[in-house]
Amino acid sequence: MVTRRTGRVHMNILSGNKIDNEEETVYESGIAGNAGVALAIIKRSEPHFHRKMTEYYMVDTGKGMLFLDGERVPLQQGDVVKIEPNTMHHVESKDGIYIWVVTLPPFDIKDLHRVDQKH
């Protein structure tokens, strides 16, 4: 079990369900009914979309830029953004941003569609 302190939130996170690379770390913390919850620590995520899943991003700490179908949306602590299915998106942050991600339905790797795009 990994313990992280992020802003005002202190939470124990399961380390078994983890996506990790140099630019992004995602800790899946669980499923509650029809929703999934994860903590994403992002410097740069890959552009992608989901056909079925709706995501809610809740910024815990840090600043960054969310790209939604090419539109730039500044992110900072306290922001909440709803990302509809079939919306291409990714996040960039110079210093890293901590985002709680709620997914409806729960995350399914088969619904992660990466897109090779330069902006």
N, CA, C and O atoms as a printed pandas DataFrame, in Angstrom:
     atom_number atom_name residue_name chain_id  residue_number  x_coord  y_coord  z_coord
0              1         N          MET        A               1    0.837   -1.169    0.000
1              2        CA          MET        A               1    0.000    0.000    0.000
2              3         C          MET        A               1    0.888    1.240    0.000
3              4         O          MET        A               1    1.883    1.303    0.722
4              5         N          VAL        A               2    0.521    2.211   -0.807
5              6        CA          VAL        A               2    1.279    3.448   -0.922
6              7         C          VAL        A               2    0.496    4.555   -0.234
7              8         O          VAL        A               2   -0.714    4.677   -0.426
8              9         N          THR        A               3    1.170    5.347    0.552
9             10        CA          THR        A               3    0.520    6.494    1.187
10            11         C          THR        A               3    1.017    7.750    0.502
11            12         O          THR        A               3    2.223    7.962    0.380
12            13         N          ARG        A               4    0.088    8.588    0.053
13            14        CA          ARG        A               4    0.423    9.845   -0.607
14            15         C          ARG        A               4   -0.258   10.988    0.127
15            16         O          ARG        A               4   -1.374   10.842    0.625
16            17         N          ARG        A               5    0.408   12.107    0.187
17            18        CA          ARG        A               5   -0.214   13.319    0.722
18            19         C          ARG        A               5   -0.349   14.280   -0.445
19            20         O          ARG        A               5    0.648   14.693   -1.036
20            21         N          THR        A               6   -1.587   14.637   -0.778
21            22        CA          THR        A               6   -1.828   15.523   -1.915
22            23         C          THR        A               6   -2.754   16.635   -1.456
23            24         O          THR        A               6   -3.923   16.391   -1.156
24            25         N          GLY        A               7   -2.244   17.834   -1.400
25            26        CA          GLY        A               7   -3.061   18.965   -0.964
26            27         C          GLY        A               7   -3.654   18.705    0.397
27            28         O          GLY        A               7   -2.931   18.423    1.353
28            29         N          ARG        A               8   -4.979   18.798    0.492
29            30        CA          ARG        A               8   -5.674   18.591    1.754
30            31         C          ARG        A               8   -6.084   17.135    1.945
31            32         O          ARG        A               8   -6.670   16.786    2.970
32            33         N          VAL        A               9   -5.781   16.287    0.971
33            34        CA          VAL        A               9   -6.273   14.903    1.016
34            35         C          VAL        A               9   -5.139   13.968    1.428
35            36         O          VAL        A               9   -4.035   14.048    0.891
36            37         N          HIS        A              10   -5.412   13.097    2.368
37            38        CA          HIS        A              10   -4.463   12.062    2.751
38            39         C          HIS        A              10   -5.167   10.728    2.558
39            40         O          HIS        A              10   -6.193   10.465    3.185
40            41         N          MET        A              11   -4.614    9.885    1.687
41            42        CA          MET        A              11   -5.329    8.665    1.341
42            43         C          MET        A              11   -4.355    7.522    1.125
43            44         O          MET        A              11   -3.280    7.712    0.557
44            45         N          ASN        A              12   -4.728    6.347    1.575
45            46        CA          ASN        A              12   -3.970    5.148    1.256
46            47         C          ASN        A              12   -4.450    4.641   -0.094
47            48         O          ASN        A              12   -5.653    4.540   -0.334
48            49         N          ILE        A              13   -3.512    4.324   -0.973
49            50        CA          ILE        A              13   -3.838    3.925   -2.331
50            51         C          ILE        A              13   -3.250    2.545   -2.592
51            52         O          ILE        A              13   -2.095    2.281   -2.256
52            53         N          LEU        A              14   -4.040    1.676   -3.186
53            54        CA          LEU        A              14   -3.549    0.356   -3.547
54            55         C          LEU        A              14   -2.457    0.497   -4.589
55            56         O          LEU        A              14   -2.633    1.207   -5.580
56            57         N          SER        A              15   -1.344   -0.161   -4.382
57            58        CA          SER        A              15   -0.256   -0.045   -5.345
58            59         C          SER        A              15   -0.334   -1.130   -6.414
59            60         O          SER        A              15    0.429   -1.079   -7.379
60            61         N          GLY        A              16   -1.209   -2.091   -6.283
61            62        CA          GLY        A              16   -1.303   -3.173   -7.260
62            63         C          GLY        A              16   -1.836   -2.728   -8.605
63            64         O          GLY        A              16   -1.417   -3.270   -9.627
64            65         N          ASN        A              17   -2.749   -1.758   -8.651
65            66        CA          ASN        A              17   -3.312   -1.268   -9.897
66            67         C          ASN        A              17   -2.689    0.076  -10.209
67            68         O          ASN        A              17   -3.189    1.118   -9.785
68            69         N          LYS        A              18   -1.579    0.048  -10.964
69            70        CA          LYS        A              18   -0.804    1.258  -11.175
70            71         C          LYS        A              18   -0.319    1.301  -12.623
71            72         O          LYS        A              18    0.226    0.322  -13.132
72            73         N          ILE        A              19   -0.521    2.439  -13.275
73            74        CA          ILE        A              19    0.068    2.704  -14.580
74            75         C          ILE        A              19    1.172    3.713  -14.319
75            76         O          ILE        A              19    0.930    4.733  -13.673
76            77         N          ASP        A              20    2.380    3.452  -14.808
77            78        CA          ASP        A              20    3.498    4.315  -14.473
78            79         C          ASP        A              20    4.447    4.437  -15.651
79            80         O          ASP        A              20    4.856    3.431  -16.229
80            81         N          ASN        A              21    4.800    5.672  -16.012
81            82        CA          ASN        A              21    5.882    5.946  -16.944
82            83         C          ASN        A              21    6.521    7.258  -16.524
83            84         O          ASN        A              21    6.160    7.811  -15.486
84            85         N          GLU        A              22    7.463    7.768  -17.311
85            86        CA          GLU        A              22    8.182    8.977  -16.900
86            87         C          GLU        A              22    7.294   10.204  -16.800
87            88         O          GLU        A              22    7.600   11.120  -16.037
88            89         N          GLU        A              23    6.197   10.246  -17.555
89            90        CA          GLU        A              23    5.379   11.444  -17.647
90            91         C          GLU        A              23    4.052   11.359  -16.894
91            92         O          GLU        A              23    3.395   12.380  -16.687
92            93         N          GLU        A              24    3.646   10.144  -16.478
93            94        CA          GLU        A              24    2.313    9.988  -15.885
94            95         C          GLU        A              24    2.298    8.762  -14.975
95            96         O          GLU        A              24    2.818    7.703  -15.326
96            97         N          THR        A              25    1.692    8.928  -13.796
97            98        CA          THR        A              25    1.479    7.811  -12.878
98            99         C          THR        A              25    0.009    7.833  -12.474
99           100         O          THR        A              25   -0.511    8.869  -12.060
100          101         N          VAL        A              26   -0.659    6.687  -12.596
101          102        CA          VAL        A              26   -2.070    6.598  -12.226
102          103         C          VAL        A              26   -2.227    5.472  -11.213
103          104         O          VAL        A              26   -1.853    4.331  -11.482
104          105         N          TYR        A              27   -2.780    5.796  -10.049
105          106        CA          TYR        A              27   -3.082    4.817   -9.022
106          107         C          TYR        A              27   -4.586    4.595   -9.021
107          108         O          TYR        A              27   -5.343    5.506   -8.685
108          109         N          GLU        A              28   -5.028    3.404   -9.389
109          110        CA          GLU        A              28   -6.457    3.110   -9.327
110          111         C          GLU        A              28   -6.789    2.749   -7.891
111          112         O          GLU        A              28   -6.271    1.772   -7.351
112          113         N          SER        A              29   -7.659    3.547   -7.272
113          114        CA          SER        A              29   -7.917    3.322   -5.857
114          115         C          SER        A              29   -9.180    2.527   -5.596
115          116         O          SER        A              29   -9.429    2.137   -4.455
116          117         N          GLY        A              30   -9.989    2.274   -6.622
117          118        CA          GLY        A              30  -11.119    1.395   -6.378
118          119         C          GLY        A              30  -12.314    1.656   -7.259
119          120         O          GLY        A              30  -12.338    2.581   -8.071
120          121         N          ILE        A              31  -13.292    0.817   -7.072
121          122        CA          ILE        A              31  -14.547    0.899   -7.795
122          123         C          ILE        A              31  -15.663    0.967   -6.771
123          124         O          ILE        A              31  -15.703    0.180   -5.825
124          125         N          ALA        A              32  -16.574    1.919   -6.968
125          126        CA          ALA        A              32  -17.720    2.067   -6.071
126          127         C          ALA        A              32  -18.977    2.023   -6.933
127          128         O          ALA        A              32  -19.312    3.004   -7.597
128          129         N          GLY        A              33  -19.667    0.894   -6.923
129          130        CA          GLY        A              33  -20.862    0.759   -7.749
130          131         C          GLY        A              33  -20.522    0.846   -9.214
131          132         O          GLY        A              33  -19.758    0.026   -9.724
132          133         N          ASN        A              34  -21.079    1.831   -9.903
133          134        CA          ASN        A              34  -20.843    1.992  -11.336
134          135         C          ASN        A              34  -19.760    3.008  -11.645
135          136         O          ASN        A              34  -19.669    3.471  -12.782
136          137         N          ALA        A              35  -18.939    3.370  -10.676
137          138        CA          ALA        A              35  -17.902    4.381  -10.877
138          139         C          ALA        A              35  -16.540    3.844  -10.472
139          140         O          ALA        A              35  -16.432    3.002   -9.581
140          141         N          GLY        A              36  -15.505    4.337  -11.132
141          142        CA          GLY        A              36  -14.126    4.051  -10.758
142          143         C          GLY        A              36  -13.489    5.319  -10.237
143          144         O          GLY        A              36  -13.914    6.417  -10.599
144          145         N          VAL        A              37  -12.464    5.190   -9.382
145          146        CA          VAL        A              37  -11.757    6.336   -8.824
146          147         C          VAL        A              37  -10.262    6.083   -8.941
147          148         O          VAL        A              37   -9.784    4.988   -8.644
148          149         N          ALA        A              38   -9.524    7.106   -9.376
149          150        CA          ALA        A              38   -8.077    6.979   -9.490
150          151         C          ALA        A              38   -7.438    8.324   -9.187
151          152         O          ALA        A              38   -8.075    9.370   -9.309
152          153         N          LEU        A              39   -6.169    8.283   -8.791
153          154        CA          LEU        A              39   -5.361    9.478   -8.639
154          155         C          LEU        A              39   -4.336    9.475   -9.764
155          156         O          LEU        A              39   -3.536    8.546   -9.874
156          157         N          ALA        A              40   -4.357   10.513  -10.603
157          158        CA          ALA        A              40   -3.394   10.641  -11.698
158          159         C          ALA        A              40   -2.407   11.752  -11.366
159          160         O          ALA        A              40   -2.802   12.865  -11.019
160          161         N          ILE        A              41   -1.125   11.439  -11.476
161          162        CA          ILE        A              41   -0.061   12.409  -11.281
162          163         C          ILE        A              41    0.572   12.591  -12.652
163          164         O          ILE        A              41    1.228   11.683  -13.164
164          165         N          ILE        A              42    0.378   13.766  -13.248
165          166        CA          ILE        A              42    0.663   13.924  -14.671
166          167         C          ILE        A              42    1.621   15.082  -14.940
167          168         O          ILE        A              42    1.457   16.183  -14.414
168          169         N          LYS        A              43    2.622   14.808  -15.770
169          170        CA          LYS        A              43    3.404   15.858  -16.423
170          171         C          LYS        A              43    2.947   15.968  -17.871
171          172         O          LYS        A              43    2.795   17.072  -18.395
172          173         N          ARG        A              44    2.728   14.826  -18.518
173          174        CA          ARG        A              44    2.156   14.818  -19.864
174          175         C          ARG        A              44    1.504   13.468  -20.103
175          176         O          ARG        A              44    2.179   12.438  -20.110
176          177         N          SER        A              45    0.190   13.472  -20.300
177          178        CA          SER        A              45   -0.499   12.231  -20.657
178          179         C          SER        A              45   -0.593   12.144  -22.177
179          180         O          SER        A              45   -0.486   13.154  -22.873
180          181         N          GLU        A              46   -0.791   10.943  -22.678
181          182        CA          GLU        A              46   -0.903   10.741  -24.122
182          183         C          GLU        A              46   -2.303   11.127  -24.590
183          184         O          GLU        A              46   -3.282   10.845  -23.899
184          185         N          PRO        A              47   -2.411   11.776  -25.767
185          186        CA          PRO        A              47   -3.738   12.064  -26.309
186          187         C          PRO        A              47   -4.536   10.771  -26.482
187          188         O          PRO        A              47   -4.029    9.782  -27.011
188          189         N          HIS        A              48   -5.798   10.794  -26.026
189          190        CA          HIS        A              48   -6.626    9.596  -26.095
190          191         C          HIS        A              48   -8.097    9.976  -25.968
191          192         O          HIS        A              48   -8.434   11.128  -25.693
192          193         N          PHE        A              49   -8.959    8.994  -26.172
193          194        CA          PHE        A              49  -10.389    9.181  -25.953
194          195         C          PHE        A              49  -10.984    7.857  -25.504
195          196         O          PHE        A              49  -10.338    6.812  -25.586
196          197         N          HIS        A              50  -12.210    7.912  -25.034
197          198        CA          HIS        A              50  -12.953    6.739  -24.591
198          199         C          HIS        A              50  -14.298    6.742  -25.310
199          200         O          HIS        A              50  -14.962    7.777  -25.371
200          201         N          ARG        A              51  -14.700    5.617  -25.845
201          202        CA          ARG        A              51  -15.977    5.540  -26.559
202          203         C          ARG        A              51  -17.164    5.493  -25.592
203          204         O          ARG        A              51  -18.223    6.046  -25.888
204          205         N          LYS        A              52  -16.993    4.837  -24.438
205          206        CA          LYS        A              52  -18.112    4.610  -23.514
206          207         C          LYS        A              52  -18.004    5.403  -22.214
207          208         O          LYS        A              52  -19.023    5.721  -21.600
208          209         N          MET        A              53  -16.800    5.722  -21.794
209          210        CA          MET        A              53  -16.578    6.237  -20.448
210          211         C          MET        A              53  -16.642    7.763  -20.383
211          212         O          MET        A              53  -16.079    8.452  -21.234
212          213         N          THR        A              54  -17.329    8.281  -19.370
213          214        CA          THR        A              54  -17.301    9.689  -19.011
214          215         C          THR        A              54  -16.319    9.843  -17.857
215          216         O          THR        A              54  -16.315    9.033  -16.931
216          217         N          GLU        A              55  -15.484   10.882  -17.910
217          218        CA          GLU        A              55  -14.516   11.138  -16.845
218          219         C          GLU        A              55  -14.810   12.488  -16.197
219          220         O          GLU        A              55  -15.232   13.438  -16.857
220          221         N          TYR        A              56  -14.578   12.548  -14.890
221          222        CA          TYR        A              56  -14.614   13.793  -14.142
222          223         C          TYR        A              56  -13.226   14.001  -13.564
223          224         O          TYR        A              56  -12.755   13.175  -12.782
224          225         N          TYR        A              57  -12.567   15.083  -13.933
225          226        CA          TYR        A              57  -11.256   15.435  -13.401
226          227         C          TYR        A              57  -11.457   16.436  -12.275
227          228         O          TYR        A              57  -12.113   17.459  -12.469
228          229         N          MET        A              58  -10.905   16.157  -11.103
229          230        CA          MET        A              58  -10.938   17.062   -9.968
230          231         C          MET        A              58   -9.495   17.346   -9.559
231          232         O          MET        A              58   -8.802   16.460   -9.061
232          233         N          VAL        A              59   -9.049   18.572   -9.768
233          234        CA          VAL        A              59   -7.648   18.924   -9.528
234          235         C          VAL        A              59   -7.417   19.099   -8.040
235          236         O          VAL        A              59   -8.028   19.951   -7.394
236          237         N          ASP        A              60   -6.517   18.270   -7.501
237          238        CA          ASP        A              60   -6.162   18.332   -6.086
238          239         C          ASP        A              60   -5.067   19.361   -5.852
239          240         O          ASP        A              60   -5.233   20.266   -5.034
240          241         N          THR        A              61   -3.955   19.232   -6.557
241          242        CA          THR        A              61   -2.853   20.191   -6.431
242          243         C          THR        A              61   -2.155   20.347   -7.770
243          244         O          THR        A              61   -2.176   19.448   -8.611
244          245         N          GLY        A              62   -1.538   21.505   -7.950
245          246        CA          GLY        A              62   -0.771   21.770   -9.156
246          247         C          GLY        A              62   -1.553   22.560  -10.186
247          248         O          GLY        A              62   -2.732   22.871  -10.011
248          249         N          LYS        A              63   -0.850   22.875  -11.271
249          250        CA          LYS        A              63   -1.436   23.590  -12.403
250          251         C          LYS        A              63   -1.047   22.866  -13.673
251          252         O          LYS        A              63   -0.020   22.191  -13.737
252          253         N          GLY        A              64   -1.895   23.021  -14.689
253          254        CA          GLY        A              64   -1.595   22.403  -15.963
254          255         C          GLY        A              64   -2.559   22.874  -17.027
255          256         O          GLY        A              64   -3.364   23.779  -16.806
256          257         N          MET        A              65   -2.464   22.241  -18.191
257          258        CA          MET        A              65   -3.323   22.554  -19.315
258          259         C          MET        A              65   -3.974   21.262  -19.789
259          260         O          MET        A              65   -3.300   20.268  -20.060
260          261         N          LEU        A              66   -5.317   21.299  -19.882
261          262        CA          LEU        A              66   -6.097   20.191  -20.413
262          263         C          LEU        A              66   -6.434   20.535  -21.856
263          264         O          LEU        A              66   -6.913   21.632  -22.142
264          265         N          PHE        A              67   -6.185   19.607  -22.754
265          266        CA          PHE        A              67   -6.527   19.774  -24.155
266          267         C          PHE        A              67   -7.751   18.907  -24.433
267          268         O          PHE        A              67   -7.693   17.685  -24.299
268          269         N          LEU        A              68   -8.862   19.542  -24.823
269          270        CA          LEU        A              68  -10.125   18.851  -25.132
270          271         C          LEU        A              68  -10.432   19.083  -26.605
271          272         O          LEU        A              68  -10.800   20.191  -26.996
272          273         N          ASP        A              69  -10.285   18.043  -27.428
273          274        CA          ASP        A              69  -10.498   18.191  -28.870
274          275         C          ASP        A              69   -9.779   19.423  -29.413
275          276         O          ASP        A              69  -10.320   20.145  -30.251
276          277         N          GLY        A              70   -8.546   19.662  -28.929
277          278        CA          GLY        A              70   -7.727   20.769  -29.399
278          279         C          GLY        A              70   -7.921   22.068  -28.639
279          280         O          GLY        A              70   -7.084   22.964  -28.753
280          281         N          GLU        A              71   -8.988   22.206  -27.869
281          282        CA          GLU        A              71   -9.221   23.416  -27.069
282          283         C          GLU        A              71   -8.365   23.350  -25.809
283          284         O          GLU        A              71   -8.276   22.303  -25.168
284          285         N          ARG        A              72   -7.739   24.465  -25.456
285          286        CA          ARG        A              72   -6.896   24.533  -24.264
286          287         C          ARG        A              72   -7.729   24.995  -23.073
287          288         O          ARG        A              72   -8.397   26.027  -23.136
288          289         N          VAL        A              73   -7.684   24.215  -21.973
289          290        CA          VAL        A              73   -8.430   24.542  -20.764
290          291         C          VAL        A              73   -7.435   24.577  -19.599
291          292         O          VAL        A              73   -6.931   23.528  -19.198
292          293         N          PRO        A              74   -7.141   25.766  -19.043
293          294        CA          PRO        A              74   -6.225   25.841  -17.901
294          295         C          PRO        A              74   -6.803   25.097  -16.699
295          296         O          PRO        A              74   -8.004   25.158  -16.438
296          297         N          LEU        A              75   -5.930   24.390  -15.969
297          298        CA          LEU        A              75   -6.331   23.659  -14.765
298          299         C          LEU        A              75   -5.557   24.175  -13.570
299          300         O          LEU        A              75   -4.368   24.479  -13.665
300          301         N          GLN        A              76   -6.251   24.270  -12.435
301          302        CA          GLN        A              76   -5.595   24.609  -11.172
302          303         C          GLN        A              76   -6.369   23.957  -10.031
303          304         O          GLN        A              76   -7.459   23.421  -10.236
304          305         N          GLN        A              77   -5.804   24.005   -8.839
305          306        CA          GLN        A              77   -6.407   23.383   -7.671
306          307         C          GLN        A              77   -7.875   23.784   -7.527
307          308         O          GLN        A              77   -8.215   24.964   -7.611
308          309         N          GLY        A              78   -8.736   22.796   -7.311
309          310        CA          GLY        A              78  -10.158   23.027   -7.112
310          311         C          GLY        A              78  -11.009   22.913   -8.362
311          312         O          GLY        A              78  -12.233   22.826   -8.262
312          313         N          ASP        A              79  -10.390   22.913   -9.546
313          314        CA          ASP        A              79  -11.155   22.804  -10.789
314          315         C          ASP        A              79  -11.755   21.415  -10.938
315          316         O          ASP        A              79  -11.151   20.417  -10.545
316          317         N          VAL        A              80  -12.956   21.365  -11.513
317          318        CA          VAL        A              80  -13.624   20.110  -11.846
318          319         C          VAL        A              80  -14.046   20.204  -13.307
319          320         O          VAL        A              80  -14.672   21.184  -13.710
320          321         N          VAL        A              81  -13.707   19.191  -14.102
321          322        CA          VAL        A              81  -14.029   19.180  -15.529
322          323         C          VAL        A              81  -14.666   17.845  -15.881
323          324         O          VAL        A              81  -14.178   16.786  -15.484
324          325         N          LYS        A              82  -15.761   17.906  -16.629
325          326        CA          LYS        A              82  -16.417   16.703  -17.142
326          327         C          LYS        A              82  -15.939   16.466  -18.571
327          328         O          LYS        A              82  -15.972   17.372  -19.404
328          329         N          ILE        A              83  -15.490   15.232  -18.851
329          330        CA          ILE        A              83  -15.017   14.872  -20.185
330          331         C          ILE        A              83  -15.961   13.801  -20.736
331          332         O          ILE        A              83  -16.008   12.677  -20.236
332          333         N          GLU        A              84  -16.698   14.169  -21.762
333          334        CA          GLU        A              84  -17.687   13.275  -22.372
334          335         C          GLU        A              84  -16.999   12.195  -23.220
335          336         O          GLU        A              84  -15.867   12.384  -23.664
336          337         N          PRO        A              85  -17.681   11.068  -23.443
337          338        CA          PRO        A              85  -17.140   10.050  -24.352
338          339         C          PRO        A              85  -16.838   10.656  -25.727
339          340         O          PRO        A              85  -17.468   11.628  -26.146
340          341         N          ASN        A              86  -15.862   10.060  -26.417
341          342        CA          ASN        A              86  -15.447   10.447  -27.767
342          343         C          ASN        A              86  -14.820   11.842  -27.832
343          344         O          ASN        A              86  -14.758   12.446  -28.903
344          345         N          THR        A              87  -14.357   12.353  -26.690
345          346        CA          THR        A              87  -13.641   13.630  -26.645
346          347         C          THR        A              87  -12.155   13.341  -26.510
347          348         O          THR        A              87  -11.716   12.792  -25.500
348          349         N          MET        A              88  -11.373   13.711  -27.532
349          350        CA          MET        A              88   -9.936   13.513  -27.443
350          351         C          MET        A              88   -9.390   14.457  -26.378
351          352         O          MET        A              88   -9.739   15.637  -26.356
352          353         N          HIS        A              89   -8.528   13.938  -25.486
353          354        CA          HIS        A              89   -8.014   14.772  -24.405
354          355         C          HIS        A              89   -6.656   14.288  -23.923
355          356         O          HIS        A              89   -6.293   13.121  -24.072
356          357         N          HIS        A              90   -5.926   15.217  -23.345
357          358        CA          HIS        A              90   -4.693   14.919  -22.614
358          359         C          HIS        A              90   -4.337   16.129  -21.764
359          360         O          HIS        A              90   -4.883   17.217  -21.949
360          361         N          VAL        A              91   -3.403   15.922  -20.819
361          362        CA          VAL        A              91   -3.002   16.962  -19.872
362          363         C          VAL        A              91   -1.497   17.155  -19.961
363          364         O          VAL        A              91   -0.738   16.201  -20.132
364          365         N          GLU        A              92   -1.081   18.417  -19.841
365          366        CA          GLU        A              92    0.337   18.755  -19.734
366          367         C          GLU        A              92    0.535   19.663  -18.525
367          368         O          GLU        A              92   -0.275   20.552  -18.262
368          369         N          SER        A              93    1.631   19.424  -17.787
369          370        CA          SER        A              93    1.954   20.234  -16.618
370          371         C          SER        A              93    3.467   20.292  -16.456
371          372         O          SER        A              93    4.130   19.255  -16.424
372          373         N          LYS        A              94    4.004   21.475  -16.357
373          374        CA          LYS        A              94    5.447   21.650  -16.211
374          375         C          LYS        A              94    5.972   20.953  -14.954
375          376         O          LYS        A              94    6.970   20.234  -15.007
376          377         N          ASP        A              95    5.293   21.171  -13.827
377          378        CA          ASP        A              95    5.779   20.652  -12.541
378          379         C          ASP        A              95    5.027   19.414  -12.056
379          380         O          ASP        A              95    5.367   18.855  -11.013
380          381         N          GLY        A              96    4.017   18.986  -12.793
381          382        CA          GLY        A              96    3.194   17.851  -12.373
382          383         C          GLY        A              96    1.909   18.339  -11.714
383          384         O          GLY        A              96    1.910   19.319  -10.969
384          385         N          ILE        A              97    0.830   17.651  -11.994
385          386        CA          ILE        A              97   -0.481   17.993  -11.456
386          387         C          ILE        A              97   -1.116   16.717  -10.908
387          388         O          ILE        A              97   -1.004   15.649  -11.510
388          389         N          TYR        A              98   -1.778   16.838   -9.767
389          390        CA          TYR        A              98   -2.460   15.708   -9.129
390          391         C          TYR        A              98   -3.954   15.850   -9.404
391          392         O          TYR        A              98   -4.581   16.829   -8.997
392          393         N          ILE        A              99   -4.508   14.874  -10.090
393          394        CA          ILE        A              99   -5.914   14.923  -10.481
394          395         C          ILE        A              99   -6.621   13.656  -10.005
395          396         O          ILE        A              99   -6.186   12.544  -10.304
396          397         N          TRP        A             100   -7.724   13.834   -9.256
397          398        CA          TRP        A             100   -8.604   12.718   -8.939
398          399         C          TRP        A             100   -9.496   12.516  -10.151
399          400         O          TRP        A             100  -10.094   13.466  -10.656
400          401         N          VAL        A             101   -9.585   11.282  -10.614
401          402        CA          VAL        A             101  -10.376   10.965  -11.799
402          403         C          VAL        A             101  -11.485   10.004  -11.389
403          404         O          VAL        A             101  -11.219    8.917  -10.877
404          405         N          VAL        A             102  -12.721   10.411  -11.615
405          406        CA          VAL        A             102  -13.880    9.549  -11.404
406          407         C          VAL        A             102  -14.383    9.150  -12.784
407          408         O          VAL        A             102  -14.594   10.006  -13.644
408          409         N          THR        A             103  -14.575    7.851  -12.995
409          410        CA          THR        A             103  -14.990    7.349  -14.303
410          411         C          THR        A             103  -16.324    6.623  -14.206
411          412         O          THR        A             103  -16.572    5.862  -13.271
412          413         N          LEU        A             104  -17.174    6.876  -15.191
413          414        CA          LEU        A             104  -18.477    6.222  -15.301
414          415         C          LEU        A             104  -18.619    5.653  -16.704
415          416         O          LEU        A             104  -18.672    6.443  -17.647
416          417         N          PRO        A             105  -18.684    4.378  -16.908
417          418        CA          PRO        A             105  -18.518    3.306  -15.932
418          419         C          PRO        A             105  -17.055    3.218  -15.484
419          420         O          PRO        A             105  -16.231    4.012  -15.938
420          421         N          PRO        A             106  -16.712    2.256  -14.588
421          422        CA          PRO        A             106  -15.326    2.114  -14.139
422          423         C          PRO        A             106  -14.372    1.940  -15.327
423          424         O          PRO        A             106  -14.765    1.437  -16.379
424          425         N          PHE        A             107  -13.127    2.360  -15.147
425          426        CA          PHE        A             107  -12.108    2.281  -16.192
426          427         C          PHE        A             107  -11.988    0.863  -16.744
427          428         O          PHE        A             107  -11.958   -0.114  -15.996
428          429         N          ASP        A             108  -11.921    0.779  -18.064
429          430        CA          ASP        A             108  -11.695   -0.481  -18.772
430          431         C          ASP        A             108  -10.642   -0.205  -19.832
431          432         O          ASP        A             108  -10.854    0.628  -20.712
432          433         N          ILE        A             109   -9.507   -0.897  -19.758
433          434        CA          ILE        A             109   -8.390   -0.666  -20.679
434          435         C          ILE        A             109   -8.825   -0.816  -22.132
435          436         O          ILE        A             109   -8.224   -0.199  -23.012
436          437         N          LYS        A             110   -9.857   -1.620  -22.409
437          438        CA          LYS        A             110  -10.342   -1.794  -23.784
438          439         C          LYS        A             110  -11.015   -0.527  -24.312
439          440         O          LYS        A             110  -11.219   -0.398  -25.520
440          441         N          ASP        A             111  -11.363    0.405  -23.428
441          442        CA          ASP        A             111  -11.995    1.658  -23.833
442          443         C          ASP        A             111  -11.003    2.828  -23.831
443          444         O          ASP        A             111  -11.405    3.992  -23.830
444          445         N          LEU        A             112   -9.699    2.505  -23.831
445          446        CA          LEU        A             112   -8.655    3.525  -23.921
446          447         C          LEU        A             112   -8.122    3.506  -25.349
447          448         O          LEU        A             112   -7.485    2.540  -25.768
448          449         N          HIS        A             113   -8.386    4.573  -26.090
449          450        CA          HIS        A             113   -8.001    4.654  -27.501
450          451         C          HIS        A             113   -7.003    5.798  -27.655
451          452         O          HIS        A             113   -7.372    6.971  -27.614
452          453         N          ARG        A             114   -5.726    5.433  -27.835
453          454        CA          ARG        A             114   -4.665    6.437  -27.954
454          455         C          ARG        A             114   -4.663    7.028  -29.359
455          456         O          ARG        A             114   -4.981    6.350  -30.336
456          457         N          VAL        A             115   -4.299    8.308  -29.440
457          458        CA          VAL        A             115   -4.279    9.024  -30.716
458          459         C          VAL        A             115   -2.913    9.668  -30.868
459          460         O          VAL        A             115   -2.426   10.330  -29.951
460          461         N          ASP        A             116   -2.297    9.474  -32.024
461          462        CA          ASP        A             116   -1.022   10.123  -32.305
462          463         C          ASP        A             116   -1.318   11.500  -32.880
463          464         O          ASP        A             116   -1.728   11.628  -34.033
464          465         N          GLN        A             117   -1.105   12.537  -32.059
465          466        CA          GLN        A             117   -1.442   13.902  -32.485
466          467         C          GLN        A             117   -0.411   14.870  -31.958
467          468         O          GLN        A             117    0.010   14.777  -30.805
468          469         N          LYS        A             118   -0.007   15.794  -32.799
469          470        CA          LYS        A             118    0.892   16.861  -32.360
470          471         C          LYS        A             118    0.100   18.145  -32.353
471          472         O          LYS        A             118   -0.704   18.382  -33.255
472          473         N          HIS        A             119    0.314   18.982  -31.347
473          474        CA          HIS        A             119   -0.403   20.255  -31.276
474          475         C          HIS        A             119    0.591   21.401  -31.218
475          476         O          HIS        A             119    0.190   22.563  -31.154
